[in-house]
């Protein structure tokens, strides 16, 4: 077998087809399937320029094919949520937190605007019967306002005139009926709120999920240099939502838009990683589903986004 015959081998063509469907570059694809050769070697095998042992290379290709990755694999979908890796990791972390026998029952989910934090929060609330609460800017200035919002989210109808009374009633309720508490926009915490959440973890069996932006998490750490590290020590996981990859786009397309044809996900990924992440992926796929070509859909969504996006320095 020579290098040209190797490139035309049915096994090589099958593996290349799988890579194309996943929209992964050579490096990411080789990592995904556990390829025993370097990504550059895989590129040469496909191009017919491989200069090494062809039989050995073909054996590596066959090992990759037996890795369990098949292009017919359907992504896990729960309702309208595709269980992307960060969603599954968050769910696993919450499940582990609920089994914890100490105060380590906190999960952070961190991601850029549009990365899917709120979607993840809604999914976790539904899966684990959690209470979803959205923090507000007023929490930063008024600790009592924060407690009142938390109490209302938990279904407590009391009107409190002091933070002490609110703390007592909320803690008594959570001790009697522990539950998962999910707080989105968690950047709106002041030091007193952070201390209260520590107390919830210390004195109740509740799990806690906090969702925020990366720079807001850094700001909380800077503004509350004593309180925030103490809260952070109670975490069981910090899950960062990564940049959009072709594999994630392919999973969303197969899970929610199986009728959509997307031969090249690279332009969509580039736009999504520049603006609003998963929100942009869904918008582009909606446009394609409505009849636009992939190229036109990306251009249309770019035109919609750029005029309202803040100027970049």
C-alpha positions in Angstrom: 0.0 0.0 0.0 1.4 3.4 -0.9 0.4 6.9 0.4 -2.1 7.5 -2.3 -3.9 4.1 -1.7 -3.9 4.9 2.0 -5.7 8.2 1.4 -8.4 6.4 -0.6 -8.8 3.6 1.9 -12.5 3.1 2.9 -11.4 3.4 6.6 -9.6 6.7 6.0 -12.5 8.1 4.0 -15.0 7.0 6.7 -13.0 8.7 9.5 -12.6 11.8 7.4 -16.4 11.9 6.8 -17.0 11.6 10.6 -14.6 14.6 11.1 -16.4 16.7 8.5 -19.8 16.0 10.1 -18.5 17.0 13.5 -16.9 20.2 12.1 -13.7 19.7 14.1 -10.2 20.7 13.0 -7.5 18.0 12.8 -6.1 18.7 16.3 -9.5 18.7 18.1 -10.7 15.7 16.1 -7.6 13.6 16.8 -8.0 14.4 20.5 -11.7 13.5 20.4 -11.1 10.0 18.9 -7.8 9.3 20.7 -5.8 9.1 17.5 -2.4 7.6 18.1 -0.7 9.8 15.5 -0.2 13.5 15.6 -2.8 15.8 14.0 -0.3 16.8 11.3 0.1 13.1 10.4 -3.7 12.7 10.1 -3.7 15.7 7.7 -1.0 14.1 5.6 -2.8 10.8 5.5 -5.9 12.4 4.2 -4.0 14.5 1.7 -2.1 11.5 0.3 1.3 13.0 1.4 2.0 10.6 4.3 5.7 9.5 4.2 5.6 7.0 7.1 4.6 3.3 7.3 1.2 3.1 5.5 0.1 -0.2 7.2 0.9 1.3 10.6 -1.0 4.4 9.8 -4.0 2.4 8.6 -4.0 0.5 11.9 -4.1 3.9 13.8 -7.1 4.9 11.6 -8.9 1.7 12.5 -8.2 2.2 16.2 -9.7 5.6 15.9 -12.8 4.2 14.2 -13.3 1.7 17.1 -13.2 4.5 19.7 -17.0 4.5 20.0 -17.5 7.7 18.1 -19.9 7.3 15.3 -21.4 9.9 13.1 -24.9 8.5 13.7 -24.6 9.3 17.5 -27.5 11.4 18.5 -26.9 14.1 21.1 -28.7 13.9 24.4 -31.6 16.3 24.3 -34.0 17.0 27.2 -36.9 19.1 26.0 -35.3 21.9 24.1 -32.0 21.7 25.9 -29.1 19.9 24.2 -26.9 18.4 26.9 -23.6 20.0 25.8 -20.6 19.1 28.0 -20.9 22.1 30.3 -24.6 21.3 30.9 -23.8 17.6 31.7 -20.9 18.7 34.0 -23.2 21.1 35.9 -25.8 18.4 36.4 -23.2 15.9 37.6 -21.8 18.5 40.0 -25.2 19.3 41.4 -25.9 15.6 41.9 -22.6 15.2 43.7 -23.3 18.3 45.8 -26.6 16.9 47.0 -24.8 13.9 48.3 -22.2 15.9 50.2 -22.2 15.4 54.0 -20.5 18.8 54.7 -20.9 22.4 53.5 -19.3 21.7 50.1 -22.6 22.0 48.2 -21.8 25.0 46.0 -21.5 24.9 42.2 -20.4 27.9 40.1 -21.2 28.2 36.4 -19.2 30.9 34.7 -19.6 32.1 31.1 -19.7 35.1 28.8 -23.0 36.8 27.8 -25.1 34.5 25.7 -23.0 31.5 26.6 -26.0 29.6 27.9 -25.9 30.3 31.7 -29.6 31.0 32.0 -30.5 28.0 29.9 -28.3 25.9 32.1 -30.0 27.4 35.2 -33.5 26.5 33.9 -32.4 23.0 33.0 -31.0 22.4 36.5 -34.0 23.8 38.1 -36.3 21.5 36.2 -34.1 18.4 36.6 -33.5 18.8 40.3 -36.7 20.6 41.4 -34.6 23.6 42.2 -35.7 27.2 43.0 -34.5 29.7 40.4 -33.9 33.2 41.6 -32.6 36.1 39.5 -30.4 38.6 41.4 -30.9 42.3 40.7 -28.7 45.4 40.9 -30.6 46.5 44.0 -29.1 43.6 45.9 -25.7 45.4 45.8 -27.0 48.3 47.8 -29.6 46.7 50.1 -29.0 43.5 51.9 -32.6 43.4 53.1 -33.8 43.7 49.5 -31.6 40.7 48.6 -33.1 38.7 51.5 -36.6 39.7 50.5 -36.0 38.6 46.9 -34.6 35.3 48.1 -37.5 34.8 50.5 -40.0 35.6 47.7 -38.3 33.1 45.4 -38.6 30.5 48.1 -42.3 31.2 48.4 -42.1 33.0 51.7 -44.7 35.8 51.8 -43.5 37.6 54.9 -42.7 41.3 54.9 -39.6 41.8 56.9 -38.5 45.1 58.6 -35.1 43.8 59.6 -32.4 41.7 58.0 -32.2 39.6 61.2 -35.8 38.6 61.0 -35.5 37.7 57.3 -32.4 35.6 57.9 -34.1 33.7 60.7 -37.2 32.9 58.7 -35.4 31.9 55.5 -33.0 29.6 57.4 -35.8 28.0 59.3 -37.7 27.3 56.1 -34.6 25.8 54.4 -33.7 23.7 57.4 -37.3 22.3 57.4 -37.4 21.8 53.6 -33.9 21.7 52.0 -33.8 22.4 48.3 -31.5 23.4 45.5 -31.2 27.1 45.2 -30.1 28.5 41.8 -29.2 32.2 41.6 -28.6 33.7 38.1 -26.8 37.1 37.7 -24.9 36.3 40.9 -22.6 39.3 40.4 -25.1 41.4 42.3 -23.9 40.3 45.7 -22.5 42.5 48.5 -20.5 41.2 51.4 -23.5 40.6 53.6 -25.2 38.5 50.9 -22.1 36.4 50.4 -21.9 35.8 54.2 -25.6 34.8 54.2 -25.0 32.2 51.5 -22.1 30.8 53.5 -24.5 30.4 56.4 -27.1 28.6 54.2 -24.4 26.1 53.2 -23.3 25.8 56.8 -26.6 25.4 58.6 -28.9 23.7 56.0 -28.7 20.8 53.6 -29.4 23.0 50.6 -27.3 22.9 47.4 -26.5 26.2 45.8 -25.7 27.1 42.1 -24.4 30.5 41.3 -24.2 31.7 37.7 -22.1 34.7 36.6 -19.8 36.3 34.1 -16.0 35.7 34.4 -15.1 39.4 35.0 -17.9 39.7 37.5 -16.6 36.7 39.5 -13.2 38.4 39.5 -14.8 41.6 40.7 -16.6 39.9 43.6 -13.3 38.4 44.6 -11.7 41.8 44.6 -14.5 43.6 46.4 -15.0 41.0 49.0 -11.5 39.8 49.7 -12.3 38.0 52.9 -15.9 36.8 52.3 -15.6 35.6 48.7 -12.7 33.2 49.2 -14.6 31.7 52.2 -17.6 31.1 49.9 -15.4 29.7 47.2 -13.9 27.2 49.6 -17.4 25.7 49.9 -17.6 24.9 46.1 -17.6 21.4 44.8 -17.1 22.6 41.1 -16.5 25.7 39.1 -17.7 25.1 35.5 -16.5 27.4 32.8 -18.6 27.5 29.6 -16.0 27.3 26.8 -16.0 28.9 23.4 -18.2 27.4 20.7 -16.8 24.5 18.7 -17.9 22.9 15.6 -18.8 19.8 17.6 -21.2 21.8 19.8 -22.8 23.4 16.7 -23.2 19.9 15.2 -24.8 18.6 18.4 -27.3 21.5 18.5 -28.1 21.0 14.8 -28.6 17.3 15.1 -30.6 17.6 18.4 -32.9 20.6 17.6 -32.6 21.2 13.8 -32.2 17.7 12.2 -33.7 19.1 9.0 -31.0 21.8 8.6 -28.1 21.2 6.3 -24.9 22.9 7.5 -21.9 21.7 5.5 -19.4 24.1 7.1 -19.9 25.4 10.7 -16.7 27.5 10.8 -18.4 30.9 9.9 -21.1 30.3 12.4 -18.6 29.4 15.1 -16.5 32.5 14.4 -19.6 34.7 14.7 -20.9 33.0 17.8 -17.5 33.3 19.6 -17.5 37.0 18.7 -21.0 37.7 19.7 -23.3 36.1 22.2 -22.2 32.5 21.8 -25.0 29.9 22.0 -27.7 32.6 21.5 -26.1 33.4 18.1 -25.9 29.7 17.2 -29.6 29.3 17.7 -30.4 32.5 15.8 -28.4 31.4 12.8 -29.9 28.0 12.8 -33.4 29.5 13.1 -32.6 31.6 9.9 -31.4 28.5 8.0 -34.5 26.6 9.2 -36.6 29.5 7.8 -35.1 29.0 4.3 -31.9 31.1 4.3 -28.7 29.6 3.1 -26.0 29.1 5.8 -23.9 31.9 4.3 -26.9 34.3 4.1 -28.0 33.3 7.6 -24.6 34.2 9.1 -24.6 37.5 7.3 -28.1 38.4 8.4 -27.5 37.6 12.0 -24.2 39.6 11.9 -26.1 42.6 10.6 -28.7 42.3 13.4 -26.0 42.0 16.1 -23.3 44.5 15.1 -25.3 47.7 15.2 -26.4 47.0 18.8 -23.2 45.6 20.1 -20.9 47.8 22.2 -17.8 49.2 20.6 -14.7 47.1 21.0 -11.6 48.7 22.2 
